[in-house]
Amino acid sequence: MADARAALVAEARRWIGTPYRHQASVLGAGCDCLGLIRGLWRARHGTEPESLPPYGPDWAEADGVEALWQGLSRHLRPAPGEPAPGDVLLFRMRARSVAKHLGVLTATGPDARFVHAYCGHGVVESPLSQPWARRIVARFEMT
């Protein structure tokens, strides 16, 4: 399992520098945070497990449905124990809003970091600072 997690971290880091493109999922050409996870899934499994409907930047905010959390729960397992590199992180960006940002944990401890596609920045590796860490609502592992 450690090899699979290390491979996921290495693949996530390959996406660094990919421009941010809403609904896209192509290494080097563009992706959003979900597109990054979709690309990592394809690298590991080949075909994506389900088709996604088009979604807007404000999807699920009006009805409050945790669509992203539900979708992740269908295809990924909750990550056990302490956070570990390779965990897929789900973030709630504002209190009482739906969780709708994703990243991959690349390092833990005082130098914790994660890779994510961030609007206006593209795919970057960021410090998992307290403001980011407190927004994590779930962790998953991609098996």
PyRosetta script that sets phi, psi and omega in degrees:
from pyrosetta import init, pose_from_sequence

init()
pose = pose_from_sequence("MADARAALVAEARRWIGTPYRHQASVLGAGCDCLGLIRGLWRARHGTEPESLPPYGPDWAEADGVEALWQGLSRHLRPAPGEPAPGDVLLFRMRARSVAKHLGVLTATGPDARFVHAYCGHGVVESPLSQPWARRIVARFEMT")
pose.set_psi(1, -35.8)
pose.set_omega(1, 179.6)
pose.set_phi(2, -61.5)
pose.set_psi(2, -37.3)
pose.set_omega(2, 178.4)
pose.set_phi(3, -64.8)
pose.set_psi(3, -39.8)
pose.set_omega(3, 179.5)
pose.set_phi(4, -65.1)
pose.set_psi(4, -40.3)
pose.set_omega(4, 179.0)
pose.set_phi(5, -67.0)
pose.set_psi(5, -43.1)
pose.set_omega(5, 178.3)
pose.set_phi(6, -62.7)
pose.set_psi(6, -39.0)
pose.set_omega(6, 178.3)
pose.set_phi(7, -65.0)
pose.set_psi(7, -38.7)
pose.set_omega(7, 178.9)
pose.set_phi(8, -65.5)
pose.set_psi(8, -43.0)
pose.set_omega(8, 177.6)
pose.set_phi(9, -61.9)
pose.set_psi(9, -45.1)
pose.set_omega(9, 179.6)
pose.set_phi(10, -61.8)
pose.set_psi(10, -42.3)
pose.set_omega(10, 178.8)
pose.set_phi(11, -65.4)
pose.set_psi(11, -41.9)
pose.set_omega(11, 178.3)
pose.set_phi(12, -59.8)
pose.set_psi(12, -42.2)
pose.set_omega(12, 179.8)
pose.set_phi(13, -66.7)
pose.set_psi(13, -28.1)
pose.set_omega(13, 175.7)
pose.set_phi(14, -61.8)
pose.set_psi(14, -27.6)
pose.set_omega(14, -177.9)
pose.set_phi(15, -79.2)
pose.set_psi(15, -11.8)
pose.set_omega(15, -179.6)
pose.set_phi(16, -57.4)
pose.set_psi(16, 133.1)
pose.set_omega(16, -177.5)
pose.set_phi(17, 97.0)
pose.set_psi(17, -13.5)
pose.set_omega(17, 175.6)
pose.set_phi(18, -64.7)
pose.set_psi(18, 129.8)
pose.set_omega(18, -179.3)
pose.set_phi(19, -64.3)
pose.set_psi(19, 154.2)
pose.set_omega(19, 174.7)
pose.set_phi(20, -76.8)
pose.set_psi(20, 125.0)
pose.set_omega(20, 174.9)
pose.set_phi(21, -141.0)
pose.set_psi(21, 116.1)
pose.set_omega(21, -179.0)
pose.set_phi(22, -56.3)
pose.set_psi(22, 130.6)
pose.set_omega(22, 178.1)
pose.set_phi(23, 71.1)
pose.set_psi(23, 0.2)
pose.set_omega(23, -179.9)
pose.set_phi(24, -87.5)
pose.set_psi(24, 164.5)
pose.set_omega(24, -178.9)
pose.set_phi(25, -157.4)
pose.set_psi(25, 55.2)
pose.set_omega(25, -176.8)
pose.set_phi(26, -128.7)
pose.set_psi(26, 117.3)
pose.set_omega(26, 179.0)
pose.set_phi(27, -51.7)
pose.set_psi(27, 126.4)
pose.set_omega(27, 177.2)
pose.set_phi(28, 83.5)
pose.set_psi(28, -24.7)
pose.set_omega(28, -177.7)
pose.set_phi(29, -98.6)
pose.set_psi(29, -40.4)
pose.set_omega(29, 178.9)
pose.set_phi(30, 161.9)
pose.set_psi(30, 147.8)
pose.set_omega(30, 174.9)
pose.set_phi(31, -163.7)
pose.set_psi(31, 162.2)
pose.set_omega(31, 166.5)
pose.set_phi(32, -106.8)
pose.set_psi(32, -173.2)
pose.set_omega(32, -175.1)
pose.set_phi(33, -65.1)
pose.set_psi(33, -37.8)
pose.set_omega(33, 176.3)
pose.set_phi(34, -69.4)
pose.set_psi(34, -37.8)
pose.set_omega(34, 177.8)
pose.set_phi(35, -61.6)
pose.set_psi(35, -35.1)
pose.set_omega(35, 175.6)
pose.set_phi(36, -61.6)
pose.set_psi(36, -47.9)
pose.set_omega(36, -179.6)
pose.set_phi(37, -65.0)
pose.set_psi(37, -38.8)
pose.set_omega(37, 176.5)
pose.set_phi(38, -60.9)
pose.set_psi(38, -43.7)
pose.set_omega(38, 178.7)
pose.set_phi(39, -63.7)
pose.set_psi(39, -38.8)
pose.set_omega(39, 177.3)
pose.set_phi(40, -66.0)
pose.set_psi(40, -39.2)
pose.set_omega(40, 176.9)
pose.set_phi(41, -60.1)
pose.set_psi(41, -47.5)
pose.set_omega(41, -179.2)
pose.set_phi(42, -61.4)
pose.set_psi(42, -39.3)
pose.set_omega(42, 179.2)
pose.set_phi(43, -62.7)
pose.set_psi(43, -31.9)
pose.set_omega(43, -177.6)
pose.set_phi(44, -90.4)
pose.set_psi(44, -39.6)
pose.set_omega(44, -171.0)
pose.set_phi(45, -116.5)
pose.set_psi(45, -11.7)
pose.set_omega(45, -177.2)
pose.set_phi(46, 94.2)
pose.set_psi(46, -89.9)
pose.set_omega(46, -176.0)
pose.set_phi(47, -91.6)
pose.set_psi(47, 142.7)
pose.set_omega(47, 176.5)
pose.set_phi(48, -68.5)
pose.set_psi(48, 148.0)
pose.set_omega(48, -174.0)
pose.set_phi(49, -73.7)
pose.set_psi(49, -21.1)
pose.set_omega(49, 178.2)
pose.set_phi(50, -158.4)
pose.set_psi(50, 157.3)
pose.set_omega(50, 176.1)
pose.set_phi(51, -82.4)
pose.set_psi(51, 145.8)
pose.set_omega(51, 178.8)
pose.set_phi(52, -103.5)
pose.set_psi(52, 140.0)
pose.set_omega(52, 172.1)
pose.set_phi(53, -75.3)
pose.set_psi(53, 160.1)
pose.set_omega(53, 174.1)
pose.set_phi(54, -58.0)
pose.set_psi(54, 145.8)
pose.set_omega(54, 178.6)
pose.set_phi(55, -139.0)
pose.set_psi(55, 144.3)
pose.set_omega(55, 179.0)
pose.set_phi(56, -92.2)
pose.set_psi(56, 168.9)
pose.set_omega(56, 179.1)
pose.set_phi(57, -61.5)
pose.set_psi(57, -25.2)
pose.set_omega(57, -178.7)
pose.set_phi(58, -104.9)
pose.set_psi(58, 19.6)
pose.set_omega(58, -176.7)
pose.set_phi(59, -53.7)
pose.set_psi(59, 145.8)
pose.set_omega(59, 174.7)
pose.set_phi(60, 68.2)
pose.set_psi(60, -3.2)
pose.set_omega(60, -179.0)
pose.set_phi(61, -72.7)
pose.set_psi(61, -34.4)
pose.set_omega(61, -177.2)
pose.set_phi(62, -71.3)
pose.set_psi(62, -42.1)
pose.set_omega(62, -175.5)
pose.set_phi(63, -96.5)
pose.set_psi(63, -9.9)
pose.set_omega(63, 177.2)
pose.set_phi(64, 72.0)
pose.set_psi(64, 11.1)
pose.set_omega(64, -179.9)
pose.set_phi(65, -75.1)
pose.set_psi(65, 131.8)
pose.set_omega(65, 179.6)
pose.set_phi(66, -83.4)
pose.set_psi(66, 62.9)
pose.set_omega(66, -174.5)
pose.set_phi(67, -61.6)
pose.set_psi(67, -41.7)
pose.set_omega(67, -178.7)
pose.set_phi(68, -66.5)
pose.set_psi(68, -44.4)
pose.set_omega(68, 178.9)
pose.set_phi(69, -60.7)
pose.set_psi(69, -43.8)
pose.set_omega(69, 179.5)
pose.set_phi(70, -63.3)
pose.set_psi(70, -43.2)
pose.set_omega(70, 179.4)
pose.set_phi(71, -64.1)
pose.set_psi(71, -43.8)
pose.set_omega(71, 177.9)
pose.set_phi(72, -61.5)
pose.set_psi(72, -39.9)
pose.set_omega(72, -179.5)
pose.set_phi(73, -64.8)
pose.set_psi(73, -25.9)
pose.set_omega(73, 178.0)
pose.set_phi(74, -73.6)
pose.set_psi(74, -28.2)
pose.set_omega(74, -169.9)
pose.set_phi(75, -122.1)
pose.set_psi(75, -14.0)
pose.set_omega(75, 179.0)
pose.set_phi(76, -122.4)
pose.set_psi(76, 158.9)
pose.set_omega(76, 177.9)
pose.set_phi(77, -99.1)
pose.set_psi(77, 146.7)
pose.set_omega(77, 172.7)
pose.set_phi(78, -57.2)
pose.set_psi(78, 137.6)
pose.set_omega(78, -179.8)
pose.set_phi(79, -76.1)
pose.set_psi(79, 127.6)
pose.set_omega(79, -178.6)
pose.set_phi(80, -80.9)
pose.set_psi(80, 157.4)
pose.set_omega(80, 170.1)
pose.set_phi(81, 62.7)
pose.set_psi(81, -148.4)
pose.set_omega(81, -178.0)
pose.set_phi(82, -74.3)
pose.set_psi(82, 152.7)
pose.set_omega(82, 176.0)
pose.set_phi(83, -55.2)
pose.set_psi(83, 143.2)
pose.set_omega(83, -178.6)
pose.set_phi(84, -143.4)
pose.set_psi(84, 148.8)
pose.set_omega(84, 175.4)
pose.set_phi(85, -52.3)
pose.set_psi(85, 136.8)
pose.set_omega(85, -176.9)
pose.set_phi(86, 101.0)
pose.set_psi(86, -12.4)
pose.set_omega(86, 175.3)
pose.set_phi(87, -64.4)
pose.set_psi(87, 137.2)
pose.set_omega(87, 169.9)
pose.set_phi(88, -87.4)
pose.set_psi(88, 123.8)
pose.set_omega(88, -175.6)
pose.set_phi(89, -101.7)
pose.set_psi(89, 135.1)
pose.set_omega(89, 174.9)
pose.set_phi(90, -112.3)
pose.set_psi(90, 127.7)
pose.set_omega(90, -175.8)
pose.set_phi(91, -114.7)
pose.set_psi(91, 144.1)
pose.set_omega(91, 168.7)
pose.set_phi(92, -104.8)
pose.set_psi(92, 114.3)
pose.set_omega(92, -172.4)
pose.set_phi(93, -76.1)
pose.set_psi(93, -26.3)
pose.set_omega(93, 177.0)
pose.set_phi(94, -137.3)
pose.set_psi(94, 145.4)
pose.set_omega(94, 176.7)
pose.set_phi(95, -56.7)
pose.set_psi(95, 139.4)
pose.set_omega(95, 177.5)
pose.set_phi(96, 65.8)
pose.set_psi(96, 15.6)
pose.set_omega(96, 172.9)
pose.set_phi(97, -107.7)
pose.set_psi(97, 169.0)
pose.set_omega(97, 178.4)
pose.set_phi(98, -72.5)
pose.set_psi(98, 152.6)
pose.set_omega(98, 176.2)
pose.set_phi(99, -78.3)
pose.set_psi(99, 124.6)
pose.set_omega(99, -176.2)
pose.set_phi(100, -152.6)
pose.set_psi(100, 31.1)
pose.set_omega(100, 172.5)
pose.set_phi(101, -132.2)
pose.set_psi(101, 144.2)
pose.set_omega(101, -175.9)
pose.set_phi(102, -130.0)
pose.set_psi(102, 154.0)
pose.set_omega(102, 173.7)
pose.set_phi(103, -159.2)
pose.set_psi(103, 175.8)
pose.set_omega(103, 177.9)
pose.set_phi(104, -123.4)
pose.set_psi(104, 122.8)
pose.set_omega(104, 178.2)
pose.set_phi(105, -66.9)
pose.set_psi(105, 127.5)
pose.set_omega(105, -178.0)
pose.set_phi(106, -111.6)
pose.set_psi(106, -21.5)
pose.set_omega(106, 178.7)
pose.set_phi(107, -155.3)
pose.set_psi(107, 149.6)
pose.set_omega(107, 179.6)
pose.set_phi(108, -117.2)
pose.set_psi(108, -180.0)
pose.set_omega(108, 179.0)
pose.set_phi(109, 82.4)
pose.set_psi(109, -158.2)
pose.set_omega(109, -175.6)
pose.set_phi(110, -63.3)
pose.set_psi(110, -22.7)
pose.set_omega(110, 179.0)
pose.set_phi(111, -107.8)
pose.set_psi(111, 34.4)
pose.set_omega(111, -178.8)
pose.set_phi(112, -57.6)
pose.set_psi(112, 139.8)
pose.set_omega(112, -177.8)
pose.set_phi(113, -143.7)
pose.set_psi(113, 162.5)
pose.set_omega(113, 175.0)
pose.set_phi(114, -150.3)
pose.set_psi(114, 152.9)
pose.set_omega(114, 176.2)
pose.set_phi(115, -101.6)
pose.set_psi(115, 134.2)
pose.set_omega(115, 178.5)
pose.set_phi(116, -156.1)
pose.set_psi(116, 158.4)
pose.set_omega(116, 174.6)
pose.set_phi(117, -94.4)
pose.set_psi(117, 119.1)
pose.set_omega(117, -171.1)
pose.set_phi(118, -119.9)
pose.set_psi(118, 123.7)
pose.set_omega(118, -178.3)
pose.set_phi(119, -52.8)
pose.set_psi(119, 129.8)
pose.set_omega(119, -179.7)
pose.set_phi(120, 86.7)
pose.set_psi(120, -9.2)
pose.set_omega(120, -177.7)
pose.set_phi(121, -127.0)
pose.set_psi(121, -22.8)
pose.set_omega(121, -174.4)
pose.set_phi(122, 83.6)
pose.set_psi(122, -160.7)
pose.set_omega(122, 179.4)
pose.set_phi(123, -83.7)
pose.set_psi(123, 123.5)
pose.set_omega(123, -176.6)
pose.set_phi(124, -135.6)
pose.set_psi(124, 161.7)
pose.set_omega(124, 169.9)
pose.set_phi(125, -107.4)
pose.set_psi(125, 119.7)
pose.set_omega(125, -174.3)
pose.set_phi(126, -116.3)
pose.set_psi(126, 152.7)
pose.set_omega(126, 170.5)
pose.set_phi(127, -63.7)
pose.set_psi(127, 140.1)
pose.set_omega(127, 175.4)
pose.set_phi(128, -86.4)
pose.set_psi(128, 71.7)
pose.set_omega(128, -178.1)
pose.set_phi(129, -69.3)
pose.set_psi(129, 168.5)
pose.set_omega(129, 179.6)
pose.set_phi(130, -55.6)
pose.set_psi(130, -43.4)
pose.set_omega(130, 178.1)
pose.set_phi(131, -58.7)
pose.set_psi(131, -35.7)
pose.set_omega(131, 176.0)
pose.set_phi(132, -74.9)
pose.set_psi(132, -48.3)
pose.set_omega(132, -174.5)
pose.set_phi(133, -58.4)
pose.set_psi(133, -38.6)
pose.set_omega(133, -178.3)
pose.set_phi(134, -71.1)
pose.set_psi(134, -12.5)
pose.set_omega(134, 178.8)
pose.set_phi(135, -89.0)
pose.set_psi(135, -10.0)
pose.set_omega(135, -179.9)
pose.set_phi(136, -67.8)
pose.set_psi(136, 126.6)
pose.set_omega(136, 178.6)
pose.set_phi(137, -113.8)
pose.set_psi(137, -15.8)
pose.set_omega(137, 178.6)
pose.set_phi(138, -160.2)
pose.set_psi(138, 154.1)
pose.set_omega(138, 174.5)
pose.set_phi(139, -129.2)
pose.set_psi(139, 140.9)
pose.set_omega(139, -179.0)
pose.set_phi(140, -130.7)
pose.set_psi(140, 159.7)
pose.set_omega(140, 170.6)
pose.set_phi(141, -119.3)
pose.set_psi(141, 139.5)
pose.set_omega(141, 179.2)
pose.set_phi(142, -94.2)
pose.set_psi(142, 109.1)
pose.set_omega(142, -176.7)
pose.set_phi(143, -92.2)
pose.dump_pdb("model.pdb")
